[in-house]
Amino acid sequence: MVRTLIAGNWKMNDAMAEVPQILSGLAADTRGADILICPPATLIAPLAEQARGTALAVGAQTCHGKDSGAHTGDLSATMLARAGASHVIVGHSERRADHGESDAIVAAQAAAARVAGLTPIICIGETLAERDSGQTLEVTARQLAGSLPDALDGGAFVVAYEPVWAIGTGRTPTPDQIGEVHGAIRVALAQRFGEAGEVAPVLYGGSMKPENASEILAIAHVNGGLIGGASLKARDFLAIYAAAAG
Ligand code: PGA
């Protein structure tokens, strides 16, 4: 059984004012789907404090691949776990583009997350040029192979398929295009990680919103969403969660 996960990625935005509404809107029975918010690192501890005793989990947006050392400005997975995070996004396309994070760096971050007891959410996705030249399956398979460390075997992890051209643009792939990539990811995960790969949620991300959530969440092998812009408004985020949990 793959659990459904609705994960909000606040990026470099502060939506703390929306949290009381999000918490009061969460259904008491959350067996249908898990819910997570990944705020900027300075907000992890206050958000975890507010979310204590509720169904809302808190995550980070990246971590370093090492546990300590001379890495000015970075945070280790252990530090994030101590601040109250249970998950960490790694390999988001904005990190890959802005900070030059390669598949190998992402794999080290995911391994560090596992060691610290965090569930890594590993992001992959093709650019528009790659999609237009018919390389989507090849690119996502290569990113998947390179960004997931062997250390994930037997542990909890999440994969997010986020086409770069769909992030923050209002454009989404067709259901067939999403289903094709998600199906390929599921096969590859099961082949490489066995049971852990069969139950790892595979999220879709990129311009997911209340208007398209039900359709996207109904696609085979889509086990939830990684939501940017629409996670900043309680009403929108709760509507997407309701579509998943319902
Ligand atoms: P978006 O971002 O929902 O604003 O497109 C998704 C993401 O980058 O995770």
Residues whose N, C-alpha, C, O or C-beta is under 5 A from the ligand:
A	BS01	PGA	N9 A166 I167 G168 T169 G205 G206 S207 M208 L226 I227 G228 G229 A230
